[in-house]
Amino acid sequence: MSAVYITTPIYYVNAEPHLGHTYTTVVADTLKRYYNALGYETFFLTGTDEHGDKIAQAAAAGGTDPQSYVDRISGLFRTTWDSCGIAYDHFIRTTDAEHKAFVRRVLQKIYDAGDVYFGEYGGHYCYGCERFYTEKELVDGKCPDHQKAPDFISEKNYFFRMGKYQQQLIDVLHAHPDLIRPERYRAEVLAFLREPLEDLCISRPTSRLQWGIPLPFDANYVTYVWFDALLNYVSALDRRGDDSLERLWPNANHLIAKDILKTHAIYWPTILMAAGLPLYQHLHVHGYWIMDSGKMSKSLGNVIRPLDMKARFGMDAFRYFLLREMAFGQDAKFSEEALITRINADLANNLGNLVSRVLAMQQKYFAGVVQPLSEHWASEDVKLRDTLAAAEFELKSQMEELQFHRALEAVWSALDHANRYIVQMAPFTMIKDDTKIARVGEVLHHLLEVVRTLARVLAPFMPETAVELRSLLVIREDRLDAPWGQGFAPGHKVNAPKILFPRIDTDARR
C-alpha cells in the first residue's frame, strides 16, 4: 500500500485561527480524505509553533507567563479544527517534551559534525519575522512583510553552516523540478540561490530570550524558533516509535502559504541535509486571501474566523467556497458576497435542486422504491453515465496538481449535464402516459446513480454533504464504488428529499 504524509505549517500562536490558517488546513484535510478513499495509508499532521520573541512579548503584554499563553492559543486552534471536522491524525506542539528532545538530538548531531560554529553577528532583526535580514532583502530599509525598519542587533550566537549546502540544494532543485510546486515558486527559490547563501543564526542568548529550547551544547542559549519549528515534521513521526519515519517521511507533502517559502524551501532542506535525512517529496505553496478592505487585521475588523463562517453558512459551504474560489498557488479574493453567490448558484440551485428534484419524483411516482433498469440503455442514459465518469477522471487528474477549483469545476459541469438530462427526458411529463411509466423509472434510476456518484466524489471536499447524500439514498459507504446501475439492490427504497443548502436572500441582507 502506498503512503502519503500531509502537513500544514504548525501555526504560530501569536494569533487566533483565521481564514489563511483555515484554507491550508481544509486543503490538507481534503487531500487526506481523497487519498484515504483511494486506499492509501495517510498521516495528517498539524499543530502549533510556540517559542520565540513574539510569544514572550505577547505573554508579558497580557500579564501572563509564556506557557499559560501558548496553552490558551494552542487550545483555540485544536478546538477550532475539531469543531470544523478536520480529520488530523496528530496535533503537535513545539512545547511537547518529545519534540524538544528531538530538536536537541538534531542540534547535537550537526554540532558534532562541525556544521555549527560560534561567532558574532550584526544584522537587521525583525521581531515580527523573528529573523535577520540582509540589506538586499529590505525594501526601502524596511521589512518587506511588516513594513517596519528592523532593529540592528549585534551579538554572539551559534550559526549553522547553511551556505555549505547551497550547491547541493541547487542540484536537487534541478534534478527534481517538482520538489516545489507550483513552478513559479521553485523559480523564485532558484533566483534567490544565485546569490551566496549566508549561514543561519540558530540561537538566541538567554540574556535576551529565555522562552525556547536550550541548546544541548550551551545552556546560555536557546534555539532559534524556525530551527525548532521546522523539525516538527520529522519529530512527529519519530515520536511514534515505530517505522513511521522510514515509511512516511519519503512521502511527505508540505502545504504552506507563500510568506514562509524561504524557510521551507531553503532553511528546511539544508537542515535535513545536515541531519542526514532525505528531503520531503513536495512543497506545495499557495497564495494569499485578499479582502475587499485589504489585508486582514484586527484593527480593521475584517478577520475571518472559521467558526463564525461555519455558524452562519455551514462548514461544507465554506469549504466548497475556499476550494472552488482559489486557484492553488495564486492569490484569491474573499468576500461574503462571493461566498453567498457560490452558495446560491452552485449549492442551492444546482446541487441541492438536482438532489431534491430526483428524490421528490422518486417518492411521488414510486413511493421511493428504485425501479429496475432495462438490459439495453438509451443513448441519453449512456451519455449521462459517461459524462459523470469523465468528470471523475478529470477530477483525479486535477487533484494530482492540487487544482481543487478545476476538480470541482469538472463535477459541476457534470451536474449541469444531469440537470439538462432531466429537462430533456421530462419524467414529469412522461409519467402522464401509462406506457412510459417503466421508462420514467429507468430515468430516475440513472439520476439516482448520479446522486450516488456525487456522494463518492464530493466526500473529500464536502464530507458532511456526502454523509447526507448517503443517508438520503439509504446506502452504505461500501456500495458507493459499485458500477453504474449496480448500486441499488432490487426493491431498494430511498428517503424523501430535504433541503441541503437553503438559498440566502440577498435582498434581506441589505
C-alpha positions in Angstrom: 0.0 0.0 0.0 1.3 3.5 -0.9 1.5 6.2 1.8 1.0 9.9 1.8 2.2 12.2 4.6 0.4 15.5 4.6 1.4 18.5 6.8 0.2 22.0 7.4 2.6 24.5 8.8 2.4 24.5 12.5 0.7 27.8 13.2 2.4 30.4 15.3 0.4 31.2 18.4 0.5 34.9 18.1 -2.9 35.0 16.5 -6.2 33.1 16.7 -7.3 30.8 13.8 -8.3 32.8 10.8 -9.0 32.5 7.0 -5.4 31.8 6.0 -5.0 29.1 8.6 -8.3 27.6 7.6 -7.6 27.4 3.9 -4.3 25.5 4.4 -6.0 23.1 6.9 -9.0 22.5 4.7 -6.7 21.7 1.8 -4.8 19.2 3.9 -8.0 17.6 5.2 -9.3 17.3 1.6 -6.1 15.6 0.5 -6.2 13.2 3.4 -9.8 12.2 2.7 -9.1 11.9 -1.1 -6.1 9.6 -0.7 -7.8 7.6 2.0 -10.6 6.9 -0.5 -8.0 5.7 -3.0 -6.7 3.2 -0.5 -3.5 5.0 0.6 -2.2 5.0 4.1 -2.3 8.6 5.2 -1.0 10.6 8.1 -2.1 14.2 8.5 -0.1 16.5 10.8 -1.0 19.9 12.1 -0.2 21.8 15.3 1.2 25.0 16.8 4.6 26.7 16.9 5.1 28.1 20.4 8.6 29.5 21.1 10.3 32.8 20.3 10.5 36.5 20.9 6.9 37.3 19.9 5.4 34.8 22.3 7.4 36.0 25.2 6.5 39.6 24.4 2.8 38.8 23.9 2.6 36.9 27.2 4.3 39.7 29.1 1.9 42.2 27.5 -1.0 40.1 28.6 0.3 39.8 32.2 0.8 36.1 32.0 3.6 33.6 31.6 4.6 32.2 28.2 3.4 28.6 28.9 -0.1 29.7 30.0 -0.3 32.0 27.0 0.6 29.2 24.5 -1.6 26.7 26.2 -4.6 29.0 25.6 -3.9 29.9 22.0 -2.9 26.4 21.0 -6.1 25.1 22.6 -8.1 27.5 20.4 -6.5 26.0 17.3 -7.2 22.5 18.4 -10.8 23.1 19.4 -11.4 25.1 16.2 -10.2 22.3 13.9 -12.1 19.7 15.9 -15.3 21.8 15.6 -14.7 22.2 11.9 -14.5 18.4 11.4 -10.8 18.4 10.5 -9.6 14.8 10.4 -6.0 15.3 11.5 -4.0 12.3 12.9 -1.7 14.2 15.2 -1.7 17.7 16.7 1.9 18.6 17.5 3.1 21.4 19.8 6.7 22.6 19.9 6.4 22.6 23.7 5.8 18.8 23.7 8.6 17.0 25.6 9.2 14.6 22.7 9.6 17.4 20.2 12.1 19.3 22.4 14.1 16.2 23.0 14.3 15.5 19.2 15.4 19.1 18.4 18.2 18.8 20.9 19.3 15.5 19.4 19.5 17.0 15.9 21.3 20.1 17.2 23.9 17.9 18.9 24.3 15.8 15.8 25.0 18.7 13.4 27.2 20.3 16.1 29.3 17.2 16.4 29.6 17.0 12.7 31.1 20.5 12.6 28.1 22.2 11.0 27.6 24.6 13.9 30.1 27.3 15.0 30.1 30.2 17.5 30.6 33.7 16.2 29.5 37.3 16.4 27.0 38.8 14.0 25.4 42.2 13.5 22.3 42.5 11.4 18.9 43.9 10.8 16.5 41.9 13.0 12.7 41.9 12.5 10.9 40.8 15.7 7.8 40.2 13.7 9.5 37.7 11.4 12.0 36.6 14.2 14.8 36.6 11.7 17.8 38.7 10.4 17.5 40.5 7.1 20.3 41.5 4.7 20.4 44.9 3.2 19.3 43.5 -0.1 16.2 41.8 1.4 14.9 45.0 2.9 12.6 47.3 0.9 13.4 50.9 1.4 15.1 49.9 4.6 12.0 48.1 5.9 10.9 44.5 6.5 9.0 43.5 3.3 6.3 41.8 5.3 5.8 44.1 8.3 6.8 47.4 6.6 8.8 48.4 9.7 12.5 49.2 9.9 14.2 46.2 11.7 16.3 46.8 14.8 20.1 46.4 14.3 21.3 43.8 16.7 24.9 42.8 17.3 25.5 39.7 19.5 27.4 36.5 19.8 25.5 33.4 18.7 25.7 30.0 17.2 25.5 29.6 13.4 24.5 26.7 11.1 26.7 26.3 8.1 23.8 26.7 5.7 26.0 28.0 2.9 27.8 24.7 2.9 24.7 23.1 1.4 23.8 25.7 -1.2 25.1 23.9 -4.3 23.7 20.6 -3.1 20.3 22.3 -2.8 20.6 23.9 -6.2 21.4 20.5 -7.7 18.4 18.9 -6.0 16.1 21.6 -7.4 17.3 21.0 -10.9 17.2 17.2 -10.6 13.7 17.2 -9.1 11.7 20.1 -10.7 8.5 19.1 -8.9 10.0 19.3 -5.5 8.5 22.8 -5.1 5.1 23.4 -6.7 3.8 25.4 -8.5 6.8 26.0 -10.7 6.8 29.8 -10.1 7.9 29.2 -6.5 10.7 26.9 -7.5 11.9 29.6 -9.9 11.8 32.1 -7.1 13.9 29.9 -4.8 16.5 29.3 -7.6 16.7 33.0 -8.2 17.4 33.6 -4.5 20.1 30.9 -4.6 22.0 32.8 -7.3 23.4 34.9 -4.5 25.7 33.4 -1.9 23.7 31.8 0.9 24.6 33.2 4.3 24.9 30.9 7.3 21.9 30.8 9.6 21.9 32.1 13.1 20.3 29.3 15.2 20.4 30.6 18.7 19.3 33.4 20.9 21.2 34.3 24.2 19.2 33.7 27.3 20.2 37.1 28.5 17.7 38.4 25.8 15.3 35.5 25.4 14.6 32.5 27.7 11.5 31.1 26.1 12.9 28.4 23.8 14.6 25.1 23.7 18.0 25.2 25.4 21.0 24.3 23.1 22.3 20.9 24.2 25.9 22.2 24.0 25.4 25.6 25.6 22.7 26.3 28.2 23.3 30.0 27.9 21.5 30.0 24.5 18.0 28.8 23.3 17.2 27.5 19.8 16.1 29.9 17.1 12.4 29.4 16.7 12.5 28.5 13.0 15.1 25.8 13.5 13.0 24.4 16.3 9.7 24.6 14.4 10.8 23.1 11.1 11.9 19.9 12.8 8.3 19.2 13.9 7.6 17.5 10.6 10.1 14.8 11.5 9.8 14.8 15.2 6.1 14.0 14.9 6.9 10.7 13.1 9.9 9.9 15.4 7.8 10.1 18.5 5.6 7.2 17.3 8.5 4.8 18.0 7.7 2.5 15.0 8.8 2.6 11.4 6.7 5.7 10.6 9.8 7.8 9.8 11.1 5.4 7.3 7.7 4.6 5.8 6.0 8.0 5.8 8.8 10.6 5.6 9.8 9.9 1.9 6.2 10.7 1.0 6.0 14.0 2.9 3.9 16.7 1.3 4.1 20.1 3.0 1.4 22.7 2.5 2.4 26.3 3.1 1.5 29.8 2.2 4.0 31.8 0.1 5.1 34.0 3.0 7.1 31.1 4.5 8.6 29.9 1.3 12.2 30.8 2.2 12.2 29.0 5.5 10.7 25.8 4.0 12.5 25.8 0.7 16.0 26.8 1.9 16.3 26.6 5.6 14.5 23.3 6.0 16.1 21.2 3.2 19.6 22.3 4.2 18.8 21.3 7.8 17.7 17.9 6.6 20.9 17.6 4.5 23.0 18.3 7.6 21.0 15.9 9.7 21.5 13.1 7.2 17.7 12.9 6.4 16.1 12.7 2.9 14.2 15.7 1.7 10.4 15.9 1.6 8.6 14.7 -1.5 6.8 18.0 -2.3 6.5 21.5 -1.0 3.1 22.9 -2.2 2.8 26.6 -2.0 -0.4 28.6 -2.1 -1.2 32.3 -2.4 -2.9 34.8 -0.1 -6.6 35.6 0.5 -7.2 39.2 -0.3 -10.0 41.1 1.4 -12.0 43.9 -0.2 -10.7 46.1 2.6 -7.1 45.0 2.1 -5.0 42.8 4.3 -6.8 41.1 7.2 -6.2 42.8 10.6 -7.8 43.0 13.9 -7.7 46.8 13.8 -9.7 46.9 10.5 -12.2 44.4 12.0 -12.0 42.2 8.9 -10.6 39.0 10.3 -12.5 35.9 9.1 -12.9 33.3 11.8 -13.7 29.8 10.7 -16.3 29.1 13.4 -18.2 32.2 12.5 -18.3 31.1 8.9 -19.5 27.6 10.0 -22.2 29.0 12.2 -23.5 31.3 9.5 -23.1 29.3 6.3 -22.3 25.7 7.3 -18.9 24.2 7.2 -19.3 22.4 3.9 -20.5 25.5 2.1 -17.4 27.4 3.5 -15.1 24.5 2.4 -16.6 24.5 -1.0 -16.1 28.2 -1.5 -12.4 28.1 -0.3 -11.6 25.2 -2.6 -13.5 26.4 -5.6 -12.6 30.1 -5.4 -8.8 29.9 -5.1 -6.6 28.6 -7.9 -3.9 26.9 -5.8 -0.7 28.9 -6.0 -2.4 32.2 -6.8 -4.0 34.9 -4.7 -7.8 35.0 -4.4 -10.3 37.5 -3.2 -12.6 36.8 -0.3 -15.9 38.5 0.2 -19.2 37.4 1.8 -20.9 38.4 -1.4 -18.9 36.0 -3.4 -19.5 33.3 -0.8 -23.2 33.8 -0.9 -23.2 33.8 -4.7 -21.5 30.4 -4.7 -23.9 29.0 -2.1 -27.0 30.2 -4.0 -25.8 29.3 -7.6 -23.7 26.2 -7.1 -25.0 24.6 -4.0 -28.7 25.6 -3.7 -29.7 26.0 -7.3 -27.5 23.3 -8.8 -26.5 20.5 -6.5 -29.3 20.9 -3.9 -32.0 21.4 -6.5 -30.9 18.3 -8.5 -31.0 16.0 -5.5 -34.3 17.4 -4.3 -36.0 17.1 -7.7 -34.8 13.5 -8.2 -35.8 12.3 -4.7 -39.1 14.1 -4.9 -40.1 12.4 -8.1 -38.9 9.1 -6.8 -41.2 9.5 -3.8 -44.1 10.8 -5.8 -44.1 8.3 -8.6 -42.7 5.1 -7.0 -43.0 5.7 -3.2 -39.3 5.8 -3.0 -38.7 2.4 -4.5 -35.9 2.3 -7.1 -37.1 0.8 -10.4 -35.2 -1.7 -12.4 -33.1 -0.8 -15.4 -33.7 -2.5 -18.8 -31.0 -4.6 -20.4 -30.4 -2.0 -23.1 -29.9 1.6 -22.2 -30.9 4.6 -24.2 -28.1 6.7 -25.7 -29.0 9.6 -23.4 -28.6 7.3 -20.4 -25.2 6.1 -21.6 -24.1 9.7 -22.2 -25.1 10.6 -18.7 -23.1 7.8 -17.2 -20.1 8.6 -19.4 -20.3 12.3 -18.5 -20.1 11.5 -14.8 -17.2 9.1 -15.5 -15.3 11.7 -17.5 -15.8 14.2 -14.7 -14.4 11.8 -12.1 -11.4 11.1 -14.4 -10.8 14.9 -14.8 -11.2 15.3 -11.0 -8.4 12.8 -10.4 -6.2 14.4 -12.9 -6.6 17.9 -11.4 -6.1 16.6 -7.8 -2.7 15.4 -8.8 -1.8 19.0 -9.4 -3.7 20.3 -6.4 -6.0 22.2 -8.7 -9.1 21.9 -6.5 -11.0 24.6 -8.3 -10.7 22.7 -11.6 -11.6 19.4 -10.0 -14.8 20.9 -8.6 -15.5 22.6 -12.0 -15.5 19.2 -13.6 -18.0 17.9 -11.1 -20.3 20.9 -11.5 -20.1 20.7 -15.3 -21.4 17.1 -15.0 -24.1 18.4 -12.7 -25.2 20.8 -15.4 -25.4 17.9 -17.8 -27.6 16.0 -15.3 -29.9 18.9 -14.9 -30.2 19.2 -18.7 -30.9 15.4 -18.8 -33.9 16.0 -16.5 -35.2 18.7 -18.8 -34.6 16.6 -21.9 -36.2 13.4 -20.6 -39.0 15.2 -18.9 -40.1 12.4 -16.5 -42.7 14.8 -15.0 -44.4 14.7 -18.4 -43.8 11.1 -19.3 -45.4 9.9 -16.1 -48.8 11.0 -17.5 -48.5 8.3 -20.2 -49.1 4.8 -18.7 -47.0 3.2 -21.4 -44.0 5.2 -20.3 -44.0 4.6 -16.6 -41.3 2.0 -16.8 -39.1 4.5 -18.7 -39.7 7.1 -16.0 -38.4 4.5 -13.5 -35.3 4.0 -15.6 -34.6 7.7 -15.9 -34.9 8.2 -12.2 -32.7 5.2 -11.6 -30.0 6.8 -13.7 -30.4 10.1 -11.8 -30.1 8.3 -8.5 -26.8 6.9 -9.9 -25.8 10.5 -10.4 -26.5 11.3 -6.7 -24.6 8.1 -5.7 -21.6 9.2 -7.7 -21.8 12.6 -6.1 -21.8 11.1 -2.7 -18.5 9.4 -3.6 -16.6 12.1 -5.4 -17.6 15.0 -3.2 -16.7 13.2 0.1 -13.1 14.7 0.3 -14.4 18.2 -0.4 -17.7 18.3 1.4 -17.7 15.4 3.9 -20.9 16.3 5.7 -22.8 16.7 2.5 -21.5 13.3 1.3 -22.8 11.7 4.5 -26.2 13.4 4.0 -26.4 12.1 0.4 -25.7 8.6 1.6 -28.4 9.0 4.2 -31.0 10.2 1.6 -30.1 7.3 -0.6 -30.1 4.8 2.3 -26.9 3.3 1.1 -23.8 2.1 2.8 -20.4 3.6 2.1 -19.1 0.4 0.7 -21.8 0.5 -2.0 -20.5 3.8 -3.4 -17.9 2.2 -5.6 -20.3 -0.3 -7.3 -20.5 0.1 -11.1 -23.2 2.3 -12.6 -26.5 0.5 -12.5 -25.5 -1.8 -9.7 -25.6 0.5 -6.7 -29.2 -0.3 -5.7 -30.5 -3.8 -4.9 -34.0 -4.8 -6.2 -36.7 -3.2 -4.1 -34.3 -0.6 -2.6 -36.1 2.4 -1.1 -34.7 5.9 -0.9 -35.7 8.6 1.5 -37.8 11.7 0.9 -35.8 14.8 -0.1 -34.6 17.5 2.3 -33.2 20.9 1.7 -29.4 20.6 1.6 -28.5 24.2 1.1 -31.1 26.8 1.7 -30.9 29.9 -0.5 -29.7 33.0 1.1 -31.9 36.0 0.5 -29.5 38.7 -0.6 -32.2 41.4 -0.6 -33.0 40.7 3.1 -29.3 41.2 3.9 -29.1 44.7 2.5 
